[in-house]
């Protein structure tokens, strides 16, 4: 007779573990309720293929101080909802555009394809060529074998044959290097995500629970919520520091919006703004904040575990710091200036 209640407690515990680190939409501190659930790959494939994934986002080269007065609130909200959706909606686009490996489906796509980026330029140059083909015969003297226009076009055609071969080789190699860089950054971002997931797993499985109900104690739930908030803040400011599309999140106005949306607390916002460090180094402060929350949990007995647990948690924190720092190492040396200039020429 006691089996159903025991089984139910186990199910509730599993739901708590899975739900405690979901983003809370209304900032009411209930962690395992009301947050967005990660979509499966099949659900992400249902995103309309025609949609621009960066729609509504502000992408500019301005400094953070200039963005304070230039960007709109709608652009700030778009950046926040894009990096951490606060609703469980099937219309939220995935970070990486999904596709179906079917030729008929692929040929019908426009956004995110070579057609979107290449056809406008191709049409422009085809139009220039058509105009040249229409005008040049009217100035050419066909009765002369040494007509300057005809001779010049023959010489240009010969040069073009040599340049075409060289250009094809260079662009092929350059594309391969670009894809390698993209793959390295992607793998690194997944590794960073994995380390933050390790924080969640270790904390959720070692947090104290009520011996009767099996649920987290109020102190444990509050600690897990604080760690989850730190993880969300880490992701937001990590990509704000390394990409133009999310740099807007470093502005004071964006941080105010994140407080209102329940992404971070007013206390964390004020602490980050008071630090005498650059915006890109706020991530290290957040990592320290997560470690301090862990230490507080151990000292107060909210987290249960021996030296092995503490060692593993700190190891994940140091590995997270190292992998985040690698982002800058890769992007700063993504390609030598001379090589990029050569490809452009």
N, C-alpha and C positions, 0 to 999 in steps of 0.2 A: 504493500500500500504506500510505502514511502518512495517507491521508484519514480512515480510521476513528478512529485515535487522536487526530487533531486535532479531529475532530467531537466525540468523547467529552470531550475537555478543555473544549471550548466549552460542552457541556451541563453539565459539572460546575461550571464557573464561573458559569453562569446559575443553577444550583441554589443555589450559595453566596450569590449576590447576593440571591436571593429568600428564602433561609432565615436569613441571619445576623441579621436583625432580628426574628425570631419570638421570642415569649416562651419561655424555657426552663423546662420543668416541674420538672426535678430539680436545677437549679442547678449542673450539672457543667461549665458553660462550653463546651459544644459547639455552642451557637448555632444551627447549621443543622439540628440534629436534636432531636427530642423536644418541640418547641414547638407551640403550637396554630396551626392554619392558618385563615385567615379564611374564613368560610363564604360561599357564594354566596347571592344573593337567593332562589333556588329552595329552597335548604336551609333558610334562615331562615323561609320560609313554611310549612315543615313543623312548626314549633313548635306544640304544642297551644294552640289559641286560648283555651281556658278557663283557662290558667295565669296567675296573678298574677305580673307581671314583678318586683315588689318583694317577693316572698315571702321571709321570713326576714331581711329587712333591717331595721335599727333606724332609725327616723325620729323624731327628737325635737329639742326646742329647748334642751336642756341645753348647758352650756359643755363644752369639751373636758376640763377638770379633773373635772367631774361624771361624764362618760362613762367616765373611767378606771376607776371602781369600779362603775358601773351596768351597762354592757354585758357580754354574755357572749362567750366565745370563739367560739361558733357564729355569733353576729351579726357578729363581726369577720371570720371566714372567709367569710361570705356576702357582705360588702361587697367583700372582696379578689377573690373569684372572679367577682363580678358585673361589676366594672370591668375586670378583666383575667383572663379564664378561663385556667387553667393546664392544661386538658385539652382535647383536640379532640373534643368531644362534641356530637352533633346536638341534645341536649336543652338546651344552653345557650341561653337566650332572647336575642333581639336587643335592643339598647338601645331601639329604637323598634318598637312592636308592628306586625307585618306583617298584612296583610289581603288578601282576595281580592275583587275588584270584581264580586261576583255576589250578587244579591239574596237567594237562598235561603241562601247561606252567611252573609251579613251578619245576616239575621234570626235566625239560630240562636245568635249570639254573646251573651255576658253580660259577662265581664270586659273592662274597658277601654271599655265602651260607655255611652251615655246611660242605658240600662236599669239598669246597676249603680249609677250615681250618682244617678239621678232617681227610680226606681220606689219605693224605700223611703220617701222624703219624700212622694211622691204618694199612696201608700197610707195614710200617716199622716193627711194632711189630708183624704183622702176618708173615712176612718173618723170623723174629727171632724165633718165635714159630715153624714155619715149619722146620727150621734148627735144633732146639732142638729136635723136634719129630723124625727127621731123624737120629740124632747122638746118642741120649740117649739109644735107644734099643741095639745099638752095644756095649755099655759098661755095660748093665744091665745083671745080672746073674739070669735068670728066674728059675733056679733050687733051689734057696734059698728063703725062705719066709721072711727072714730079710735082703734082699738085701738093702744096704744103699741108692741106687738111688731110688728104688721103695718106700721105707719108707719115704724118704725125700719129694718125690712128693706127697704122700698121706697127709703128714703133711702140705705141702704148699697149697694143695687143700682145706683143712679144714680151714686154716687161710684165704684163699682167699674168702671163702663164708661169713665169718664174715666181712671182710674188704669191700666186695662188697656192702653189705647192708649199712654200715656206710658211705661209699663213695657216694653212690647214694643219701642218705639223705642230706649230707653236700653240695654236688654240686647242688642239687635242690634248697636248701635254698640260696646258694651263687648266683645262677643264678637269683633268684627272687630279691635279693638285688641289683644285678648289673643292672637289668632292671629298678628297681625303681630309681636308681641314674641316669640312662640314661634319663628316663622320666622327672625327676626333672630338669636336665640341659636343655633338649629340651624345656620344658615349660618356663623356665627362659629366654632362648634365644629368644623365641617368644615374651615374655613380653618386653624385651629390644628393639626388633624390633618395637613393637607397640608404645613404647614411642618416638622413633625417627620419626615414622610416624605421631605422634601427633604434633611434631615440624613442619612437613611439612604442615599439614592441617591448623594449627593455623596461620602460617606465610602466606601461600598462600591465605587464605580467608580474611586476614586483611591487605594485601599489597595494596598500593595505585594504582589506575587504571586511565587511561585517560577517562575523562567524555564523550568523543565523541565516541572513538573506543572501549572502554571497555577493552583495553589491558593494561598490566602492564606498568607503567612508567619506563624509563631507570634505575632510581635509585632503584625502587622496584625490577626489574629483577636482577640487580647486587646484591642486598641484598639477594634475594632468592637463587641465585647461590652460594653465600658465605656460606649460611646456609646449602645448599645441599652438598657442598664440605666438610663442617665440619661433617655432618652426615656420609658421605662415609668414611672419615678418622677415625671417631669413630669406625665404624664397623671393619675396617681393623686392627686398633691397639688393639681393644678390644680382638679379637680372636688371634692376634699375641701374646698377653700377656698371654693367657690361654691355648694355644694349641701348640704342637711341630710342627704341619704341617704348621703353618703360622708364626712361630717365625722368620723366615727369613725376614719378612717384617720390622723388627726393624733395620736391617742393613742399613748402609748409602747408599750402592749400591742399595738396594731395594727402598729406599726413592727417590733416583735420578731417578729410572725408573718410579716411580709413578708420579713424576713431569713431565717427558716426555710424559707419557700417559694421562695427564690431570686429574689424580685422586686428587692430591693436588697441591698447587702452590709452587713456590720457596720460597715465603715469609713464608708460613706455615712450610715448611721443615726446613728452617734456624731457625725459632723460636723454634721448637721442639728440634732441636739438641743443641741449646744454653741453654736450661733449665737444671738446676742442680738437676735433678731428675732421677730416674731409668727409664728404657724403659717401664716397666709395668705401670708406673704412668703417661705416656703421655696421656692416655685416659682422666684423670681428667682435664688436661690442655685443651684438645679439648672441653670438656663440658663447661668449663669456656669461651672458645673462642666463642662457639655458643651463650651463654648467653650474652656476650658482643655485638655480632652482633645484637641481639634482642634489647638490650638497645640503641644502636646507631640508630636503625630503629625507635624506639619510640621517641628519642630526636630530630631527624631530621624530624619527621612527615611522614616517609616512611611507617610505620605501624600504622594503625588507630585502636584504641581500648581503653576502659576504664580500671579502676582498676581491674575489673574481668578478663579481657584478660591478663593483666600482671601477676596477681596472678596465673592463670591457667598455663601460660607458665613456670613460675618459679617452680610451683609444678611438672610439667612434668620433668623439668631438675633435680630437687632433687630426684625424683623417679627413673630417669634413673641412677643417680650416685649410689643410694642405690642398685638397682637391679644388676648393674655391679659388685659392691662389693660383692654381694651374690655369684657370680661365684666362687670367691676364697674361701669363707667360705665352700661351698659345696665340692669343689675339694680337699681342704686341709684336710678335715675330711671324705673323701669318705669311708674309711674302716680302722679299727685299724690294726696295724702291726701284732699283735698276731693272729688276725683272719685270715689275709691273709697268714701268715706263716703256720697256722694250716691246711688251705685248701690245700696249696701246699704239705705239708707232707702227 
